[in-house]
Amino acid sequence: METTLKVAAATTGRSLSPKRITYVGMLSWLFTIFNSVRVLAYAPTLWTIYVNGESSQHSLITWATWFGANATMAAWLHENNGRRMNRAIAVNIGNALMCLTTLVVIVLYRV
């Protein structure tokens, strides 16, 4: 977060107020919390497909798109963060892996 704040200050040419620092810090943690919980939110879909043995109601194109969006966002964030890991990158990797897992399960139950 500190790097983000320094970049924001350098970009705008002004120092950040304590309120802005608190806001950005809280926003960073809220992003991490909600998107980490989102990784767990894939479980009901995976469980339903497993229990019912039926995946025809799930779109391969949708899940492939979500996988691609999360994977490329993680890569983009990594490149734009000096090739250093941070919470946002880790969360996007987690979401990409869960989308890929769901995609694989859908395909397996269709054959």
C-alpha positions as CSV (number, residue, x, y, z in Angstrom):
1,M,0.0,0.0,0.0
2,E,2.8,2.4,0.8
3,T,4.1,2.1,-2.8
4,T,0.6,2.9,-4.1
5,L,0.4,6.0,-1.9
6,K,3.9,7.2,-3.1
7,V,2.9,6.7,-6.7
8,A,-0.4,8.5,-6.2
9,A,1.4,11.4,-4.4
10,A,4.0,11.6,-7.2
11,T,1.4,11.5,-9.9
12,T,-0.7,14.3,-8.5
13,G,2.3,16.3,-7.3
14,R,0.9,16.8,-3.8
15,S,1.1,15.0,-0.5
16,L,-1.8,12.8,0.6
17,S,-3.9,13.8,3.6
18,P,-4.2,11.6,6.6
19,K,-7.9,11.0,5.6
20,R,-6.8,9.9,2.1
21,I,-4.2,7.5,3.5
22,T,-6.8,6.0,5.8
23,Y,-9.3,5.6,3.0
24,V,-6.8,4.0,0.6
25,G,-5.6,1.6,3.4
26,M,-9.2,0.6,4.3
27,L,-10.0,0.2,0.6
28,S,-7.0,-2.1,0.1
29,W,-8.1,-4.3,3.0
30,L,-11.7,-4.4,1.9
31,F,-10.6,-5.4,-1.6
32,T,-8.5,-8.2,-0.1
33,I,-11.3,-9.4,2.2
34,F,-14.1,-9.5,-0.3
35,N,-12.0,-11.0,-3.1
36,S,-10.6,-13.6,-0.7
37,V,-14.2,-14.6,0.3
38,R,-15.0,-14.7,-3.4
39,V,-12.4,-17.5,-3.8
40,L,-14.6,-19.5,-1.4
41,A,-17.8,-18.6,-3.3
42,Y,-16.9,-20.9,-6.1
43,A,-17.3,-24.0,-3.8
44,P,-21.1,-24.2,-4.0
45,T,-21.0,-24.4,-7.8
46,L,-18.3,-27.1,-7.7
47,W,-20.2,-29.0,-5.1
48,T,-23.5,-28.8,-7.0
49,I,-21.9,-30.1,-10.2
50,Y,-20.2,-32.9,-8.2
51,V,-23.3,-34.0,-6.3
52,N,-25.7,-33.8,-9.4
53,G,-23.2,-35.0,-11.9
54,E,-24.6,-32.5,-14.3
55,S,-22.8,-29.4,-15.7
56,S,-24.9,-28.6,-18.8
57,Q,-26.3,-25.5,-17.0
58,H,-22.9,-23.9,-16.8
59,S,-21.4,-22.0,-19.7
60,L,-17.8,-23.0,-20.7
61,I,-17.4,-19.6,-22.4
62,T,-18.4,-17.7,-19.3
63,W,-16.0,-19.7,-17.0
64,A,-13.2,-19.4,-19.6
65,T,-13.7,-15.7,-19.8
66,W,-13.7,-15.3,-16.0
67,F,-10.5,-17.4,-15.8
68,G,-8.9,-15.3,-18.5
69,A,-9.9,-12.0,-16.9
70,N,-8.6,-13.0,-13.5
71,A,-5.3,-14.5,-14.9
72,T,-4.5,-11.5,-17.1
73,M,-5.4,-9.1,-14.3
74,A,-3.0,-10.9,-12.0
75,A,-0.3,-10.7,-14.7
76,W,-1.0,-7.0,-15.5
77,L,-0.9,-6.1,-11.8
78,H,2.4,-8.0,-11.4
79,E,4.0,-6.2,-14.3
80,N,2.7,-2.8,-13.1
81,N,3.9,-3.5,-9.6
82,G,7.6,-3.9,-10.6
83,R,7.2,-7.7,-10.8
84,R,6.5,-7.9,-7.1
85,M,3.7,-9.8,-5.5
86,N,1.0,-8.1,-3.4
87,R,-2.4,-9.0,-2.1
88,A,-4.3,-7.9,-5.2
89,I,-2.1,-10.2,-7.4
90,A,-2.5,-13.1,-5.0
91,V,-6.3,-12.7,-4.9
92,N,-6.6,-12.6,-8.7
93,I,-4.4,-15.7,-8.9
94,G,-6.7,-17.5,-6.4
95,N,-9.8,-16.5,-8.4
96,A,-8.2,-17.5,-11.7
97,L,-7.4,-21.0,-10.2
98,M,-10.9,-21.4,-8.9
99,C,-12.4,-20.4,-12.3
100,L,-10.0,-22.9,-14.0
101,T,-11.0,-25.6,-11.5
102,T,-14.7,-25.0,-12.2
103,L,-14.0,-25.0,-16.0
104,V,-12.2,-28.3,-15.7
105,V,-15.0,-29.9,-13.6
106,I,-17.6,-28.7,-16.1
107,V,-15.7,-30.3,-18.9
108,L,-15.1,-33.5,-17.0
109,Y,-18.8,-33.9,-16.2
110,R,-19.7,-33.4,-19.9
111,V,-17.7,-36.3,-21.2
